[in-house]
Amino acid sequence: MNRREKHGKPRMLKISSTHMAMLSSLPRESDRVFPGDLHVFRRYRNRMAQKHGNPRLNQITFHTFRHWKAAMEYYRTKDILHVMELLGHRDIKTTLIYTQLVSFEGDNYYVKTSRMLEEDEELLKAVFEYVTERDGVKIYRKRK
């Protein structure tokens, strides 16, 4: 069961099969990814920080992921109501706290074109976004 803090709405996010595979590959002692309490998550996080020689990894918390997801989703959609629903907030002011933390510089894009279905598939796998079609050529973009 998803425990709600501060009487908000339950939060459930879909994750990609790639991320699910990464989580499934972690050593398991129960059905949960991080069984028990937060100490297990911290132990994994500390192990990764030592393994990669990056002590900044120890600053990452579950709340860090929440802020990142909110900022990225707002950046992608420019729809604050969508982000509010995603986070399970009842008040838009709370959602604004999450989305004001990141300022994005300009709208710079990588641009690619496609004439064939296989090229379309490759661009979509590389997270390019379809923009339009002109003279039989499809135009895609991805933020830099």
N, CA, C and O atoms as CSV, one atom per row, in Angstrom:
chain,resi,resn,atom,element,x,y,z
A,1,MET,N,N,0.842,-1.183,0.000
A,1,MET,CA,C,0.000,0.000,0.000
A,1,MET,C,C,0.885,1.243,0.000
A,1,MET,O,O,1.914,1.286,0.675
A,2,ASN,N,N,0.490,2.210,-0.734
A,2,ASN,CA,C,1.224,3.462,-0.861
A,2,ASN,C,C,0.803,4.398,0.261
A,2,ASN,O,O,-0.300,4.942,0.211
A,3,ARG,N,N,1.645,4.604,1.274
A,3,ARG,CA,C,1.316,5.466,2.399
A,3,ARG,C,C,1.373,6.914,1.954
A,3,ARG,O,O,2.357,7.348,1.355
A,4,ARG,N,N,0.317,7.660,2.245
A,4,ARG,CA,C,0.244,9.057,1.825
A,4,ARG,C,C,0.688,9.959,2.954
A,4,ARG,O,O,0.271,9.790,4.100
A,5,GLU,N,N,1.530,10.912,2.627
A,5,GLU,CA,C,1.946,11.921,3.590
A,5,GLU,C,C,1.036,13.114,3.462
A,5,GLU,O,O,0.606,13.446,2.357
A,6,LYS,N,N,0.735,13.761,4.551
A,6,LYS,CA,C,-0.001,15.029,4.566
A,6,LYS,C,C,-1.341,14.934,3.850
A,6,LYS,O,O,-1.816,15.927,3.298
A,7,HIS,N,N,-1.952,13.768,3.851
A,7,HIS,CA,C,-3.290,13.549,3.302
A,7,HIS,C,C,-3.387,13.858,1.816
A,7,HIS,O,O,-4.448,14.267,1.346
A,8,GLY,N,N,-2.315,13.675,1.072
A,8,GLY,CA,C,-2.334,13.887,-0.374
A,8,GLY,C,C,-2.931,12.690,-1.083
A,8,GLY,O,O,-3.442,11.770,-0.444
A,9,LYS,N,N,-2.869,12.703,-2.372
A,9,LYS,CA,C,-3.368,11.597,-3.183
A,9,LYS,C,C,-2.271,10.542,-3.313
A,9,LYS,O,O,-1.090,10.876,-3.214
A,10,PRO,N,N,-2.634,9.273,-3.535
A,10,PRO,CA,C,-1.600,8.245,-3.721
A,10,PRO,C,C,-0.773,8.520,-4.969
A,10,PRO,O,O,-1.291,9.048,-5.953
A,11,ARG,N,N,0.502,8.168,-4.936
A,11,ARG,CA,C,1.410,8.426,-6.058
A,11,ARG,C,C,1.859,7.106,-6.644
A,11,ARG,O,O,2.415,6.258,-5.947
A,12,MET,N,N,1.614,6.941,-7.932
A,12,MET,CA,C,2.071,5.745,-8.619
A,12,MET,C,C,2.631,6.177,-9.957
A,12,MET,O,O,1.953,6.848,-10.735
A,13,LEU,N,N,3.870,5.793,-10.227
A,13,LEU,CA,C,4.526,6.149,-11.477
A,13,LEU,C,C,4.843,4.895,-12.271
A,13,LEU,O,O,5.206,3.861,-11.710
A,14,LYS,N,N,4.702,5.001,-13.566
A,14,LYS,CA,C,5.121,3.905,-14.434
A,14,LYS,C,C,6.623,4.036,-14.648
A,14,LYS,O,O,7.145,5.142,-14.786
A,15,ILE,N,N,7.312,2.903,-14.675
A,15,ILE,CA,C,8.735,2.929,-14.978
A,15,ILE,C,C,8.995,2.051,-16.188
A,15,ILE,O,O,8.234,1.130,-16.481
A,16,SER,N,N,10.071,2.347,-16.880
A,16,SER,CA,C,10.387,1.625,-18.113
A,16,SER,C,C,10.853,0.210,-17.791
A,16,SER,O,O,11.250,-0.085,-16.664
A,17,SER,N,N,10.800,-0.651,-18.788
A,17,SER,CA,C,11.257,-2.030,-18.608
A,17,SER,C,C,12.755,-2.063,-18.320
A,17,SER,O,O,13.232,-2.958,-17.621
A,18,THR,N,N,13.503,-1.090,-18.855
A,18,THR,CA,C,14.945,-1.013,-18.586
A,18,THR,C,C,15.188,-0.749,-17.105
A,18,THR,O,O,16.016,-1.412,-16.481
A,19,HIS,N,N,14.467,0.220,-16.541
A,19,HIS,CA,C,14.638,0.522,-15.119
A,19,HIS,C,C,14.147,-0.635,-14.250
A,19,HIS,O,O,14.735,-0.928,-13.209
A,20,MET,N,N,13.073,-1.286,-14.677
A,20,MET,CA,C,12.573,-2.436,-13.925
A,20,MET,C,C,13.608,-3.558,-13.908
A,20,MET,O,O,13.791,-4.225,-12.890
A,21,ALA,N,N,14.278,-3.763,-15.031
A,21,ALA,CA,C,15.322,-4.790,-15.097
A,21,ALA,C,C,16.485,-4.432,-14.175
A,21,ALA,O,O,17.054,-5.305,-13.519
A,22,MET,N,N,16.837,-3.144,-14.127
A,22,MET,CA,C,17.926,-2.718,-13.243
A,22,MET,C,C,17.551,-2.957,-11.781
A,22,MET,O,O,18.369,-3.445,-11.002
A,23,LEU,N,N,16.323,-2.615,-11.410
A,23,LEU,CA,C,15.882,-2.828,-10.031
A,23,LEU,C,C,15.797,-4.315,-9.708
A,23,LEU,O,O,16.128,-4.734,-8.599
A,24,SER,N,N,15.358,-5.104,-10.673
A,24,SER,CA,C,15.229,-6.548,-10.450
A,24,SER,C,C,16.580,-7.227,-10.286
A,24,SER,O,O,16.673,-8.287,-9.667
A,25,SER,N,N,17.624,-6.623,-10.837
A,25,SER,CA,C,18.947,-7.242,-10.740
A,25,SER,C,C,19.612,-7.006,-9.382
A,25,SER,O,O,20.634,-7.621,-9.078
A,26,LEU,N,N,19.036,-6.118,-8.564
A,26,LEU,CA,C,19.604,-5.879,-7.234
A,26,LEU,C,C,19.437,-7.126,-6.373
A,26,LEU,O,O,18.464,-7.864,-6.535
A,27,PRO,N,N,20.375,-7.368,-5.460
A,27,PRO,CA,C,20.221,-8.528,-4.563
A,27,PRO,C,C,18.932,-8.383,-3.754
A,27,PRO,O,O,18.577,-7.286,-3.321
A,28,ARG,N,N,18.231,-9.519,-3.556
A,28,ARG,CA,C,16.934,-9.458,-2.886
A,28,ARG,C,C,16.891,-10.358,-1.668
A,28,ARG,O,O,17.420,-11.470,-1.651
A,29,GLU,N,N,16.237,-9.824,-0.650
A,29,GLU,CA,C,15.967,-10.617,0.537
A,29,GLU,C,C,14.467,-10.737,0.771
A,29,GLU,O,O,14.031,-11.490,1.642
A,30,SER,N,N,13.658,-9.983,-0.020
A,30,SER,CA,C,12.199,-10.051,0.090
A,30,SER,C,C,11.595,-9.584,-1.235
A,30,SER,O,O,12.317,-9.365,-2.207
A,31,ASP,N,N,10.265,-9.431,-1.268
A,31,ASP,CA,C,9.588,-8.995,-2.488
A,31,ASP,C,C,9.802,-7.509,-2.777
A,31,ASP,O,O,9.557,-7.065,-3.898
A,32,ARG,N,N,10.243,-6.751,-1.812
A,32,ARG,CA,C,10.447,-5.322,-1.991
A,32,ARG,C,C,11.840,-5.039,-2.546
A,32,ARG,O,O,12.776,-5.806,-2.322
A,33,VAL,N,N,11.966,-3.927,-3.273
A,33,VAL,CA,C,13.276,-3.540,-3.808
A,33,VAL,C,C,14.198,-3.168,-2.660
A,33,VAL,O,O,15.346,-3.608,-2.611
A,34,PHE,N,N,13.693,-2.353,-1.730
A,34,PHE,CA,C,14.457,-1.964,-0.555
A,34,PHE,C,C,13.691,-2.449,0.671
A,34,PHE,O,O,12.930,-1.690,1.271
A,35,PRO,N,N,13.891,-3.715,1.045
A,35,PRO,CA,C,13.112,-4.265,2.158
A,35,PRO,C,C,13.451,-3.573,3.469
A,35,PRO,O,O,14.526,-2.995,3.634
A,36,GLY,N,N,12.516,-3.648,4.383
A,36,GLY,CA,C,12.764,-3.049,5.687
A,36,GLY,C,C,12.571,-1.556,5.650
A,36,GLY,O,O,11.544,-1.068,5.178
A,37,ASP,N,N,13.528,-0.844,6.132
A,37,ASP,CA,C,13.395,0.600,6.215
A,37,ASP,C,C,14.414,1.299,5.323
A,37,ASP,O,O,15.050,0.668,4.477
A,38,LEU,N,N,14.560,2.573,5.514
A,38,LEU,CA,C,15.456,3.370,4.678
A,38,LEU,C,C,16.929,3.010,4.846
A,38,LEU,O,O,17.752,3.375,4.007
A,39,HIS,N,N,17.269,2.303,5.911
A,39,HIS,CA,C,18.671,1.942,6.129
A,39,HIS,C,C,19.199,1.074,4.990
A,39,HIS,O,O,20.371,1.168,4.626
A,40,VAL,N,N,18.339,0.237,4.432
A,40,VAL,CA,C,18.758,-0.632,3.332
A,40,VAL,C,C,19.066,0.214,2.099
A,40,VAL,O,O,20.082,-0.003,1.438
A,41,PHE,N,N,18.196,1.178,1.785
A,41,PHE,CA,C,18.447,2.083,0.655
A,41,PHE,C,C,19.760,2.827,0.870
A,41,PHE,O,O,20.569,2.946,-0.050
A,42,ARG,N,N,19.965,3.319,2.067
A,42,ARG,CA,C,21.199,4.061,2.357
A,42,ARG,C,C,22.431,3.178,2.199
A,42,ARG,O,O,23.477,3.637,1.740
A,43,ARG,N,N,22.304,1.917,2.580
A,43,ARG,CA,C,23.428,0.993,2.442
A,43,ARG,C,C,23.779,0.793,0.968
A,43,ARG,O,O,24.954,0.821,0.603
A,44,TYR,N,N,22.763,0.591,0.115
A,44,TYR,CA,C,22.998,0.461,-1.329
A,44,TYR,C,C,23.606,1.747,-1.892
A,44,TYR,O,O,24.540,1.705,-2.693
A,45,ARG,N,N,23.068,2.882,-1.466
A,45,ARG,CA,C,23.557,4.173,-1.954
A,45,ARG,C,C,25.017,4.381,-1.551
A,45,ARG,O,O,25.825,4.834,-2.362
A,46,ASN,N,N,25.350,4.058,-0.322
A,46,ASN,CA,C,26.739,4.191,0.133
A,46,ASN,C,C,27.664,3.267,-0.649
A,46,ASN,O,O,28.783,3.646,-0.996
A,47,ARG,N,N,27.194,2.057,-0.923
A,47,ARG,CA,C,27.990,1.107,-1.687
A,47,ARG,C,C,28.275,1.649,-3.093
A,47,ARG,O,O,29.396,1.537,-3.588
A,48,MET,N,N,27.262,2.234,-3.731
A,48,MET,CA,C,27.440,2.805,-5.071
A,48,MET,C,C,28.374,4.016,-5.036
A,48,MET,O,O,29.183,4.198,-5.946
A,49,ALA,N,N,28.271,4.837,-4.002
A,49,ALA,CA,C,29.147,6.008,-3.874
A,49,ALA,C,C,30.602,5.569,-3.752
A,49,ALA,O,O,31.487,6.169,-4.362
A,50,GLN,N,N,30.850,4.524,-2.968
A,50,GLN,CA,C,32.210,4.015,-2.811
A,50,GLN,C,C,32.700,3.353,-4.092
A,50,GLN,O,O,33.839,3.559,-4.511
A,51,LYS,N,N,31.837,2.559,-4.709
A,51,LYS,CA,C,32.213,1.843,-5.924
A,51,LYS,C,C,32.599,2.810,-7.035
A,51,LYS,O,O,33.557,2.559,-7.767
A,52,HIS,N,N,31.867,3.909,-7.169
A,52,HIS,CA,C,32.114,4.874,-8.244
A,52,HIS,C,C,33.002,6.036,-7.802
A,52,HIS,O,O,33.296,6.933,-8.592
A,53,GLY,N,N,33.426,6.017,-6.539
A,53,GLY,CA,C,34.296,7.090,-6.041
A,53,GLY,C,C,33.641,8.456,-6.105
A,53,GLY,O,O,34.308,9.459,-6.361
A,54,ASN,N,N,32.333,8.499,-5.873
A,54,ASN,CA,C,31.592,9.750,-5.976
A,54,ASN,C,C,30.764,9.959,-4.703
A,54,ASN,O,O,29.635,9.474,-4.622
A,55,PRO,N,N,31.308,10.675,-3.707
A,55,PRO,CA,C,30.578,10.865,-2.450
A,55,PRO,C,C,29.296,11.679,-2.605
A,55,PRO,O,O,28.447,11.664,-1.714
A,56,ARG,N,N,29.144,12.389,-3.727
A,56,ARG,CA,C,27.916,13.164,-3.943
A,56,ARG,C,C,26.696,12.263,-4.097
A,56,ARG,O,O,25.568,12.713,-3.895
A,57,LEU,N,N,26.906,10.997,-4.451
A,57,LEU,CA,C,25.780,10.064,-4.558
A,57,LEU,C,C,25.069,9.907,-3.215
A,57,LEU,O,O,23.876,9.605,-3.176
A,58,ASN,N,N,25.794,10.111,-2.119
A,58,ASN,CA,C,25.184,10.004,-0.796
A,58,ASN,C,C,24.194,11.126,-0.512
A,58,ASN,O,O,23.438,11.041,0.456
A,59,GLN,N,N,24.179,12.166,-1.324
A,59,GLN,CA,C,23.225,13.254,-1.140
A,59,GLN,C,C,21.879,12.943,-1.791
A,59,GLN,O,O,20.908,13.667,-1.573
A,60,ILE,N,N,21.811,11.879,-2.585
A,60,ILE,CA,C,20.578,11.523,-3.278
A,60,ILE,C,C,19.627,10.826,-2.314
A,60,ILE,O,O,20.008,9.903,-1.595
A,61,THR,N,N,18.375,11.290,-2.318
A,61,THR,CA,C,17.325,10.679,-1.511
A,61,THR,C,C,16.143,10.369,-2.425
A,61,THR,O,O,16.136,10.759,-3.592
A,62,PHE,N,N,15.154,9.673,-1.895
A,62,PHE,CA,C,13.950,9.443,-2.683
A,62,PHE,C,C,13.297,10.776,-3.056
A,62,PHE,O,O,12.709,10.905,-4.129
A,63,HIS,N,N,13.402,11.743,-2.182
A,63,HIS,CA,C,12.822,13.059,-2.456
A,63,HIS,C,C,13.564,13.753,-3.603
A,63,HIS,O,O,12.962,14.526,-4.349
A,64,THR,N,N,14.851,13.485,-3.745
A,64,THR,CA,C,15.623,14.027,-4.866
A,64,THR,C,C,15.031,13.548,-6.182
A,64,THR,O,O,14.876,14.330,-7.120
A,65,PHE,N,N,14.698,12.259,-6.252
A,65,PHE,CA,C,14.089,11.712,-7.469
A,65,PHE,C,C,12.738,12.357,-7.738
A,65,PHE,O,O,12.375,12.598,-8.890
A,66,ARG,N,N,12.008,12.630,-6.689
A,66,ARG,CA,C,10.687,13.260,-6.818
A,66,ARG,C,C,10.815,14.664,-7.400
A,66,ARG,O,O,10.073,15.033,-8.309
A,67,HIS,N,N,11.761,15.447,-6.873
A,67,HIS,CA,C,11.992,16.798,-7.403
A,67,HIS,C,C,12.447,16.737,-8.859
A,67,HIS,O,O,11.984,17.517,-9.692
A,68,TRP,N,N,13.346,15.817,-9.161
A,68,TRP,CA,C,13.855,15.700,-10.529
A,68,TRP,C,C,12.725,15.348,-11.485
A,68,TRP,O,O,12.593,15.968,-12.540
A,69,LYS,N,N,11.906,14.358,-11.127
A,69,LYS,CA,C,10.804,13.935,-11.986
A,69,LYS,C,C,9.832,15.093,-12.208
A,69,LYS,O,O,9.380,15.310,-13.333
A,70,ALA,N,N,9.512,15.829,-11.166
A,70,ALA,CA,C,8.581,16.949,-11.291
A,70,ALA,C,C,9.144,18.026,-12.216
A,70,ALA,O,O,8.435,18.537,-13.082
A,71,ALA,N,N,10.408,18.365,-12.034
A,71,ALA,CA,C,11.025,19.404,-12.862
A,71,ALA,C,C,11.105,18.965,-14.318
A,71,ALA,O,O,10.816,19.755,-15.217
A,72,MET,N,N,11.491,17.725,-14.561
A,72,MET,CA,C,11.597,17.227,-15.933
A,72,MET,C,C,10.231,17.127,-16.610
A,72,MET,O,O,10.091,17.442,-17.791
A,73,GLU,N,N,9.238,16.690,-15.859
A,73,GLU,CA,C,7.894,16.561,-16.427
A,73,GLU,C,C,7.319,17.934,-16.766
A,73,GLU,O,O,6.663,18.099,-17.795
A,74,TYR,N,N,7.563,18.915,-15.906
A,74,TYR,CA,C,7.092,20.272,-16.200
A,74,TYR,C,C,7.838,20.848,-17.405
A,74,TYR,O,O,7.242,21.507,-18.257
A,75,TYR,N,N,9.121,20.598,-17.464
A,75,TYR,CA,C,9.936,21.072,-18.593
A,75,TYR,C,C,9.448,20.458,-19.898
A,75,TYR,O,O,9.397,21.128,-20.929
A,76,ARG,N,N,9.089,19.181,-19.845
A,76,ARG,CA,C,8.636,18.464,-21.036
A,76,ARG,C,C,7.245,18.908,-21.474
A,76,ARG,O,O,7.013,19.113,-22.666
A,77,THR,N,N,6.319,19.059,-20.535
A,77,THR,CA,C,4.925,19.318,-20.894
A,77,THR,C,C,4.495,20.769,-20.754
A,77,THR,O,O,3.534,21.193,-21.397
A,78,LYS,N,N,5.192,21.536,-19.922
A,78,LYS,CA,C,4.782,22.903,-19.583
A,78,LYS,C,C,3.345,22.923,-19.051
A,78,LYS,O,O,2.622,23.898,-19.253
A,79,ASP,N,N,2.934,21.848,-18.373
A,79,ASP,CA,C,1.577,21.709,-17.844
A,79,ASP,C,C,1.660,21.484,-16.338
A,79,ASP,O,O,1.876,20.363,-15.879
A,80,ILE,N,N,1.487,22.560,-15.577
A,80,ILE,CA,C,1.632,22.480,-14.124
A,80,ILE,C,C,0.536,21.620,-13.502
A,80,ILE,O,O,0.769,20.980,-12.476
A,81,LEU,N,N,-0.655,21.592,-14.101
A,81,LEU,CA,C,-1.742,20.768,-13.568
A,81,LEU,C,C,-1.439,19.278,-13.734
A,81,LEU,O,O,-1.790,18.467,-12.877
A,82,HIS,N,N,-0.790,18.928,-14.835
A,82,HIS,CA,C,-0.368,17.534,-15.048
A,82,HIS,C,C,0.647,17.134,-13.972
A,82,HIS,O,O,0.553,16.044,-13.408
A,83,VAL,N,N,1.606,18.002,-13.689
A,83,VAL,CA,C,2.626,17.709,-12.676
A,83,VAL,C,C,1.984,17.614,-11.295
A,83,VAL,O,O,2.349,16.759,-10.489
A,84,MET,N,N,1.022,18.501,-11.028
A,84,MET,CA,C,0.322,18.475,-9.741
A,84,MET,C,C,-0.378,17.130,-9.543
A,84,MET,O,O,-0.320,16.550,-8.459
A,85,GLU,N,N,-1.034,16.641,-10.585
A,85,GLU,CA,C,-1.713,15.344,-10.516
A,85,GLU,C,C,-0.700,14.207,-10.361
A,85,GLU,O,O,-0.916,13.280,-9.580
A,86,LEU,N,N,0.398,14.282,-11.103
A,86,LEU,CA,C,1.438,13.263,-11.037
A,86,LEU,C,C,2.005,13.137,-9.622
A,86,LEU,O,O,2.236,12.029,-9.140
A,87,LEU,N,N,2.225,14.265,-8.965
A,87,LEU,CA,C,2.806,14.261,-7.626
A,87,LEU,C,C,1.776,13.981,-6.535
A,87,LEU,O,O,2.137,13.694,-5.394
A,88,GLY,N,N,0.485,14.065,-6.889
A,88,GLY,CA,C,-0.548,13.809,-5.901
A,88,GLY,C,C,-0.814,14.986,-4.989
A,88,GLY,O,O,-1.327,14.805,-3.885
A,89,HIS,N,N,-0.478,16.191,-5.426
A,89,HIS,CA,C,-0.704,17.379,-4.603
A,89,HIS,C,C,-2.150,17.834,-4.689
A,89,HIS,O,O,-2.814,17.641,-5.707
A,90,ARG,N,N,-2.626,18.436,-3.621
A,90,ARG,CA,C,-3.962,19.027,-3.613
A,90,ARG,C,C,-3.896,20.523,-3.862
A,90,ARG,O,O,-4.889,21.128,-4.265
A,91,ASP,N,N,-2.749,21.121,-3.630
A,91,ASP,CA,C,-2.591,22.570,-3.769
A,91,ASP,C,C,-1.495,22.877,-4.789
A,91,ASP,O,O,-0.387,22.346,-4.700
A,92,ILE,N,N,-1.809,23.727,-5.745
A,92,ILE,CA,C,-0.858,24.083,-6.805
A,92,ILE,C,C,0.387,24.755,-6.242
A,92,ILE,O,O,1.459,24.656,-6.838
A,93,LYS,N,N,0.269,25.430,-5.115
A,93,LYS,CA,C,1.425,26.112,-4.504
A,93,LYS,C,C,2.513,25.111,-4.130
A,93,LYS,O,O,3.704,25.397,-4.257
A,94,THR,N,N,2.097,23.946,-3.674
A,94,THR,CA,C,3.065,22.905,-3.321
A,94,THR,C,C,3.807,22.434,-4.560
A,94,THR,O,O,5.018,22.222,-4.515
A,95,THR,N,N,3.097,22.270,-5.658
A,95,THR,CA,C,3.712,21.820,-6.912
A,95,THR,C,C,4.695,22.859,-7.435
A,95,THR,O,O,5.742,22.504,-7.976
A,96,LEU,N,N,4.374,24.116,-7.281
A,96,LEU,CA,C,5.261,25.184,-7.752
A,96,LEU,C,C,6.620,25.140,-7.067
A,96,LEU,O,O,7.628,25.515,-7.666
A,97,ILE,N,N,6.656,24.689,-5.829
A,97,ILE,CA,C,7.933,24.562,-5.109
A,97,ILE,C,C,8.852,23.604,-5.868
A,97,ILE,O,O,10.051,23.858,-5.988
A,98,TYR,N,N,8.300,22.518,-6.376
A,98,TYR,CA,C,9.090,21.513,-7.086
A,98,TYR,C,C,9.574,22.021,-8.431
A,98,TYR,O,O,10.704,21.732,-8.824
A,99,THR,N,N,8.758,22.762,-9.136
A,99,THR,CA,C,9.105,23.138,-10.509
A,99,THR,C,C,9.932,24.405,-10.592
A,99,THR,O,O,10.496,24.677,-11.652
A,100,GLN,N,N,10.035,25.189,-9.542
A,100,GLN,CA,C,10.827,26.417,-9.584
A,100,GLN,C,C,12.294,26.178,-9.269
A,100,GLN,O,O,13.105,27.099,-9.365
A,101,LEU,N,N,12.641,24.972,-8.900
A,101,LEU,CA,C,14.013,24.684,-8.503
A,101,LEU,C,C,14.973,24.619,-9.674
A,101,LEU,O,O,16.180,24.776,-9.491
A,102,VAL,N,N,14.460,24.392,-10.873
A,102,VAL,CA,C,15.327,24.204,-12.028
A,102,VAL,C,C,15.020,25.276,-13.056
A,102,VAL,O,O,13.865,25.489,-13.424
A,103,SER,N,N,16.064,25.947,-13.515
A,103,SER,CA,C,15.868,26.893,-14.610
A,103,SER,C,C,16.584,26.328,-15.827
A,103,SER,O,O,17.752,25.949,-15.748
A,104,PHE,N,N,15.892,26.275,-16.935
A,104,PHE,CA,C,16.443,25.706,-18.145
A,104,PHE,C,C,16.854,26.838,-19.070
A,104,PHE,O,O,16.116,27.806,-19.257
A,105,GLU,N,N,18.018,26.705,-19.636
A,105,GLU,CA,C,18.569,27.721,-20.524
A,105,GLU,C,C,18.060,27.525,-21.939
A,105,GLU,O,O,18.429,26.560,-22.608
A,106,GLY,N,N,17.218,28.431,-22.395
A,106,GLY,CA,C,16.786,28.446,-23.787
A,106,GLY,C,C,16.124,27.161,-24.242
A,106,GLY,O,O,15.948,26.220,-23.468
A,107,ASP,N,N,15.769,27.141,-25.489
A,107,ASP,CA,C,15.176,25.960,-26.101
A,107,ASP,C,C,16.088,25.468,-27.209
A,107,ASP,O,O,15.789,25.640,-28.391
A,108,ASN,N,N,17.197,24.859,-26.829
A,108,ASN,CA,C,18.145,24.327,-27.804
A,108,ASN,C,C,17.827,22.868,-28.067
A,108,ASN,O,O,17.592,22.097,-27.137
A,109,TYR,N,N,17.819,22.488,-29.359
A,109,TYR,CA,C,17.447,21.137,-29.750
A,109,TYR,C,C,18.468,20.536,-30.700
A,109,TYR,O,O,19.152,21.238,-31.446
A,110,TYR,N,N,18.547,19.199,-30.646
A,110,TYR,CA,C,19.155,18.447,-31.725
A,110,TYR,C,C,18.004,18.174,-32.694
A,110,TYR,O,O,16.899,17.855,-32.256
A,111,VAL,N,N,18.236,18.291,-33.970
A,111,VAL,CA,C,17.198,18.054,-34.960
A,111,VAL,C,C,17.659,16.939,-35.894
A,111,VAL,O,O,18.796,16.937,-36.367
A,112,LYS,N,N,16.748,15.981,-36.153
A,112,LYS,CA,C,17.027,14.856,-37.057
A,112,LYS,C,C,15.843,14.714,-38.004
A,112,LYS,O,O,14.724,15.113,-37.679
A,113,THR,N,N,16.096,14.148,-39.164
A,113,THR,CA,C,15.026,13.902,-40.131
A,113,THR,C,C,14.977,12.424,-40.474
A,113,THR,O,O,15.945,11.690,-40.280
A,114,SER,N,N,13.829,12.005,-40.987
A,114,SER,CA,C,13.629,10.602,-41.315
A,114,SER,C,C,12.757,10.473,-42.546
A,114,SER,O,O,11.815,11.241,-42.742
A,115,ARG,N,N,13.084,9.482,-43.383
A,115,ARG,CA,C,12.268,9.176,-44.567
A,115,ARG,C,C,11.694,7.761,-44.498
A,115,ARG,O,O,10.795,7.414,-45.263
A,116,MET,N,N,12.226,6.936,-43.565
A,116,MET,CA,C,11.813,5.533,-43.516
A,116,MET,C,C,11.350,5.161,-42.113
A,116,MET,O,O,11.743,5.789,-41.129
A,117,LEU,N,N,10.505,4.127,-42.034
A,117,LEU,CA,C,9.959,3.655,-40.769
A,117,LEU,C,C,11.062,3.234,-39.797
A,117,LEU,O,O,10.969,3.508,-38.600
A,118,GLU,N,N,12.105,2.572,-40.303
A,118,GLU,CA,C,13.200,2.122,-39.440
A,118,GLU,C,C,13.911,3.316,-38.801
A,118,GLU,O,O,14.288,3.265,-37.631
A,119,GLU,N,N,14.092,4.389,-39.571
A,119,GLU,CA,C,14.708,5.606,-39.026
A,119,GLU,C,C,13.810,6.224,-37.959
A,119,GLU,O,O,14.297,6.714,-36.940
A,120,ASP,N,N,12.480,6.199,-38.198
A,120,ASP,CA,C,11.528,6.710,-37.200
A,120,ASP,C,C,11.685,5.951,-35.886
A,120,ASP,O,O,11.750,6.550,-34.813
A,121,GLU,N,N,11.746,4.632,-35.985
A,121,GLU,CA,C,11.869,3.802,-34.786
A,121,GLU,C,C,13.152,4.113,-34.022
A,121,GLU,O,O,13.136,4.218,-32.796
A,122,GLU,N,N,14.250,4.258,-34.737
A,122,GLU,CA,C,15.530,4.550,-34.085
A,122,GLU,C,C,15.498,5.908,-33.382
A,122,GLU,O,O,15.995,6.041,-32.263
A,123,LEU,N,N,14.920,6.905,-34.029
A,123,LEU,CA,C,14.842,8.237,-33.418
A,123,LEU,C,C,13.948,8.222,-32.184
A,123,LEU,O,O,14.267,8.863,-31.183
A,124,LEU,N,N,12.843,7.505,-32.245
A,124,LEU,CA,C,11.961,7.426,-31.081
A,124,LEU,C,C,12.621,6.672,-29.934
A,124,LEU,O,O,12.429,7.026,-28.770
A,125,LYS,N,N,13.392,5.640,-30.248
A,125,LYS,CA,C,14.133,4.912,-29.209
A,125,LYS,C,C,15.175,5.816,-28.559
A,125,LYS,O,O,15.495,5.658,-27.381
A,126,ALA,N,N,15.700,6.761,-29.329
A,126,ALA,CA,C,16.699,7.706,-28.811
A,126,ALA,C,C,16.019,8.925,-28.178
A,126,ALA,O,O,16.665,9.948,-27.950
A,127,VAL,N,N,14.747,8.818,-27.902
A,127,VAL,CA,C,13.944,9.829,-27.213
A,127,VAL,C,C,13.819,11.135,-28.001
A,127,VAL,O,O,13.728,12.211,-27.411
A,128,PHE,N,N,13.814,11.039,-29.312
A,128,PHE,CA,C,13.510,12.208,-30.132
A,128,PHE,C,C,11.996,12.343,-30.189
A,128,PHE,O,O,11.270,11.353,-30.104
A,129,GLU,N,N,11.532,13.566,-30.331
A,129,GLU,CA,C,10.105,13.868,-30.347
A,129,GLU,C,C,9.704,14.265,-31.765
A,129,GLU,O,O,10.361,15.094,-32.395
A,130,TYR,N,N,8.621,13.669,-32.262
A,130,TYR,CA,C,8.128,13.997,-33.597
A,130,TYR,C,C,7.585,15.425,-33.597
A,130,TYR,O,O,6.845,15.812,-32.693
A,131,VAL,N,N,7.960,16.219,-34.631
A,131,VAL,CA,C,7.506,17.611,-34.722
A,131,VAL,C,C,6.519,17.777,-35.868
A,131,VAL,O,O,5.382,18.192,-35.643
A,132,THR,N,N,6.927,17.467,-37.078
A,132,THR,CA,C,6.073,17.659,-38.248
A,132,THR,C,C,6.625,16.871,-39.427
A,132,THR,O,O,7.673,16.232,-39.327
A,133,GLU,N,N,5.910,16.923,-40.542
A,133,GLU,CA,C,6.373,16.289,-41.772
A,133,GLU,C,C,6.279,17.308,-42.897
A,133,GLU,O,O,5.296,18.039,-43.016
A,134,ARG,N,N,7.320,17.341,-43.717
A,134,ARG,CA,C,7.344,18.268,-44.845
A,134,ARG,C,C,7.945,17.553,-46.047
A,134,ARG,O,O,9.040,16.998,-45.965
A,135,ASP,N,N,7.227,17.569,-47.156
A,135,ASP,CA,C,7.686,16.943,-48.403
A,135,ASP,C,C,8.114,15.484,-48.201
A,135,ASP,O,O,9.108,15.039,-48.775
A,136,GLY,N,N,7.361,14.751,-47.387
A,136,GLY,CA,C,7.660,13.337,-47.166
A,136,GLY,C,C,8.795,13.085,-46.189
A,136,GLY,O,O,9.188,11.936,-45.987
A,137,VAL,N,N,9.327,14.134,-45.582
A,137,VAL,CA,C,10.419,13.991,-44.611
A,137,VAL,C,C,9.875,14.339,-43.230
A,137,VAL,O,O,9.322,15.420,-43.029
A,138,LYS,N,N,10.033,13.426,-42.287
A,138,LYS,CA,C,9.590,13.663,-40.912
A,138,LYS,C,C,10.711,14.356,-40.139
A,138,LYS,O,O,11.887,14.023,-40.283
A,139,ILE,N,N,10.321,15.318,-39.324
A,139,ILE,CA,C,11.283,16.098,-38.544
A,139,ILE,C,C,11.102,15.766,-37.068
A,139,ILE,O,O,9.987,15.788,-36.547
A,140,TYR,N,N,12.218,15.456,-36.397
A,140,TYR,CA,C,12.231,15.121,-34.995
A,140,TYR,C,C,13.164,16.088,-34.258
A,140,TYR,O,O,14.057,16.695,-34.849
A,141,ARG,N,N,12.927,16.207,-32.952
A,141,ARG,CA,C,13.823,17.036,-32.133
A,141,ARG,C,C,13.991,16.412,-30.749
A,141,ARG,O,O,13.157,15.640,-30.276
A,142,LYS,N,N,15.121,16.786,-30.117
A,142,LYS,CA,C,15.415,16.374,-28.745
A,142,LYS,C,C,16.156,17.502,-28.086
A,142,LYS,O,O,17.070,18.075,-28.679
A,143,ARG,N,N,15.777,17.837,-26.858
A,143,ARG,CA,C,16.466,18.924,-26.146
A,143,ARG,C,C,17.916,18.585,-25.903
A,143,ARG,O,O,18.267,17.437,-25.629
A,144,LYS,N,N,18.769,19.615,-26.010
A,144,LYS,CA,C,20.200,19.415,-25.752
A,144,LYS,C,C,20.447,19.306,-24.283
A,144,LYS,O,O,21.591,19.135,-23.861
